[in-house]
């Protein structure tokens, strides 16, 4: 299995996030948004009463056969790594 976190952040920002959150899975930096759009993670969002096209942070669990097994969408930074690891321990 492969766990992949994906966002439009730079590689440097992803590395800082991974270190801060003590993640033990890879993160995909997609600043051109091609993969994010392919997975449907770029869509209309609301913030402070305004709508805008934004990125919904998502985590994808990809099985050994290459198939998508689970999507966490949207992801909240607080507690998310523990949520992913707990899900994996049940497999």
C-alpha beads as a LAMMPS data file, in Angstrom:
LAMMPS data file: protein, C-alpha beads

91 atoms
90 bonds

1 atom types
1 bond types

-500.0 500.0 xlo xhi
-500.0 500.0 ylo yhi
-500.0 500.0 zlo zhi

Masses

1 110.0

Atoms # bond

1 1 1 0.000 0.000 0.000
2 1 1 0.987 3.566 -0.598
3 1 1 -0.318 6.554 1.328
4 1 1 -0.015 9.821 -0.513
5 1 1 -0.868 13.272 0.736
6 1 1 -1.278 15.798 -2.065
7 1 1 -1.478 19.576 -2.244
8 1 1 -0.446 22.475 -4.438
9 1 1 2.229 23.486 -1.943
10 1 1 5.890 23.566 -2.928
11 1 1 8.220 20.668 -2.162
12 1 1 9.849 22.830 0.529
13 1 1 6.474 23.579 2.197
14 1 1 5.496 19.902 2.014
15 1 1 8.775 18.867 3.675
16 1 1 8.216 21.371 6.503
17 1 1 4.638 20.118 7.019
18 1 1 5.781 16.484 6.993
19 1 1 8.448 17.224 9.607
20 1 1 6.125 19.297 11.800
21 1 1 3.374 16.666 11.744
22 1 1 5.861 13.778 12.091
23 1 1 4.335 12.006 9.095
24 1 1 5.717 8.680 7.986
25 1 1 4.112 8.726 4.553
26 1 1 4.940 10.619 1.383
27 1 1 3.470 13.895 0.232
28 1 1 2.974 14.921 -3.387
29 1 1 3.720 18.512 -4.283
30 1 1 1.585 19.496 -7.284
31 1 1 2.069 23.246 -7.854
32 1 1 0.769 23.036 -11.451
33 1 1 -2.440 21.420 -10.066
34 1 1 -2.707 18.782 -12.816
35 1 1 -2.940 15.797 -10.473
36 1 1 -5.096 17.694 -8.008
37 1 1 -7.576 18.501 -10.766
38 1 1 -7.495 14.902 -12.048
39 1 1 -8.512 13.650 -8.575
40 1 1 -11.225 16.280 -8.181
41 1 1 -9.517 18.052 -5.308
42 1 1 -9.770 21.510 -6.868
43 1 1 -13.275 22.861 -6.512
44 1 1 -15.364 25.709 -5.189
45 1 1 -14.815 26.530 -1.514
46 1 1 -16.185 29.172 0.838
47 1 1 -14.219 31.322 3.259
48 1 1 -15.492 34.357 5.137
49 1 1 -18.688 34.265 3.101
50 1 1 -16.892 34.345 -0.276
51 1 1 -16.740 31.550 -2.832
52 1 1 -13.552 30.778 -4.727
53 1 1 -11.873 27.982 -6.661
54 1 1 -9.487 26.313 -4.228
55 1 1 -7.750 23.099 -3.300
56 1 1 -9.338 20.695 -0.864
57 1 1 -6.502 18.849 0.859
58 1 1 -6.965 15.128 0.471
59 1 1 -5.106 11.943 1.352
60 1 1 -5.345 8.901 -0.890
61 1 1 -4.696 5.280 0.076
62 1 1 -3.521 3.315 -2.950
63 1 1 -3.379 -0.479 -2.664
64 1 1 -0.598 -2.754 -3.865
65 1 1 -2.608 -3.354 -7.044
66 1 1 -2.544 0.386 -7.811
67 1 1 -6.235 0.897 -7.083
68 1 1 -7.546 3.705 -4.956
69 1 1 -8.758 2.200 -1.677
70 1 1 -9.670 5.199 0.446
71 1 1 -9.828 8.994 0.217
72 1 1 -9.747 11.346 3.194
73 1 1 -11.417 14.468 1.816
74 1 1 -11.130 17.075 3.142
75 1 1 -8.125 16.639 5.414
76 1 1 -7.729 18.607 8.598
77 1 1 -4.147 18.965 9.791
78 1 1 -4.952 18.382 13.450
79 1 1 -5.157 14.663 14.147
80 1 1 -5.064 13.561 10.514
81 1 1 -1.845 11.506 10.679
82 1 1 -3.260 9.532 13.612
83 1 1 -6.514 8.994 11.702
84 1 1 -4.652 7.582 8.684
85 1 1 -2.427 5.345 10.804
86 1 1 -5.420 4.047 12.793
87 1 1 -7.173 3.175 9.536
88 1 1 -4.122 1.275 8.320
89 1 1 -3.830 -0.709 11.523
90 1 1 -7.338 -2.074 10.864
91 1 1 -6.321 -3.508 7.471

Bonds

1 1 1 2
2 1 2 3
3 1 3 4
4 1 4 5
5 1 5 6
6 1 6 7
7 1 7 8
8 1 8 9
9 1 9 10
10 1 10 11
11 1 11 12
12 1 12 13
13 1 13 14
14 1 14 15
15 1 15 16
16 1 16 17
17 1 17 18
18 1 18 19
19 1 19 20
20 1 20 21
21 1 21 22
22 1 22 23
23 1 23 24
24 1 24 25
25 1 25 26
26 1 26 27
27 1 27 28
28 1 28 29
29 1 29 30
30 1 30 31
31 1 31 32
32 1 32 33
33 1 33 34
34 1 34 35
35 1 35 36
36 1 36 37
37 1 37 38
38 1 38 39
39 1 39 40
40 1 40 41
41 1 41 42
42 1 42 43
43 1 43 44
44 1 44 45
45 1 45 46
46 1 46 47
47 1 47 48
48 1 48 49
49 1 49 50
50 1 50 51
51 1 51 52
52 1 52 53
53 1 53 54
54 1 54 55
55 1 55 56
56 1 56 57
57 1 57 58
58 1 58 59
59 1 59 60
60 1 60 61
61 1 61 62
62 1 62 63
63 1 63 64
64 1 64 65
65 1 65 66
66 1 66 67
67 1 67 68
68 1 68 69
69 1 69 70
70 1 70 71
71 1 71 72
72 1 72 73
73 1 73 74
74 1 74 75
75 1 75 76
76 1 76 77
77 1 77 78
78 1 78 79
79 1 79 80
80 1 80 81
81 1 81 82
82 1 82 83
83 1 83 84
84 1 84 85
85 1 85 86
86 1 86 87
87 1 87 88
88 1 88 89
89 1 89 90
90 1 90 91
